Amino acid sequence: MPDKPVALVTGANQGIGLQIAKDLVTHGFTVLVGSRDLGRGEAAAKEIGPGAIALQLDVTDHASVAAAAARIQGEFGRLDLLIQNAAISNTGLQPGMSIEEYSKSTRPSVVSLAEMRAVWDTNVFGVLAVYQAMLPLLRASPVSRIVNVSSGVGSLTINSDPAFHYRAIFSPVYSASKTALNAITVAMAIELEPEGIKVSAVSPGYTKTNLNGYQGTETLEEGAREAVRVALLGRDGPTGAFTRWQGETIPW
Ligand code: NAP
């Protein structure tokens, strides 16, 4: 068995995932840099330096997910950490459409089911597909953990509060995909509790990335830190938690 712990970060070729991969290498992990475009994954791995290895992985493509799991099995025989970070917020705004207009177009009464399915395919079904493929590898590790990168926008409790300023943008597309991700995080944590494999959801906060047209206010370092903090919690760390930076609990 390799001495260094082995981590897989999905969607690690840019944004928060790339920063998480950098931070994990600094903490002594061998990091598999998941990227749906192998060339971009290789560029990211080169930028990170020794300890980072590009891995082609499109979470919506069954063959890609299976091939990634087979490669990890062949090269490492186990996985100590799985960070499910890959996500999309939409399938591409129409030319000239503002964020406000897009937001109105995703209200439940008018939302495109095709748009919703496409986002959920990545953010929800993709996460479950990667979980199923990687679980045998996580089970082969003496201590393993899963961190699902969610968002506070998926919190039903927060969005049910009439005083919450941003509840008008709670939509069946991105926001509810994170609500569903939270739900399957709880299901995974319950399933794996008897085996001691920890599963948590984290929220990075509003971070300046491609996902929001670089409108976010947090830096990549700030966006990555809760996922990394939770990833480094040892065998005794909690499971089934939903937190933001400093372990602050977010209501489901
Ligand atoms: P980002 O810069 O757009 O990065 C998203 C990553 O996911 C990219 O590497 C992207 O690959 C990848 N991805 C998308 N679809 C994929 C697929 N089918 N298979 C594999 N990879 C795929 O966005 P980010 O802000 O860093 O987002 C990272 C995570 O943080 C997401 O889960 C997001 O929901 C969450 N989050 C972000 C914020 C924020 O303010 N930024 C707030 C709360 C939660 P490509 O480069 O090929 O597109």
Boltz pocket constraint, residues with backbone or C-beta under 6 A from the ligand:
constraints:
  - pocket:
      binder: B
      contacts: [[A, 10], [A, 11], [A, 12], [A, 13], [A, 14], [A, 15], [A, 16], [A, 17], [A, 34], [A, 35], [A, 36], [A, 37], [A, 57], [A, 58], [A, 59], [A, 60], [A, 84], [A, 85], [A, 86], [A, 87], [A, 88], [A, 122], [A, 126], [A, 149], [A, 150], [A, 151], [A, 152], [A, 203], [A, 204], [A, 205], [A, 206], [A, 207], [A, 208], [A, 209], [A, 210], [A, 211], [A, 212], [A, 216]]
      max_distance: 6.0
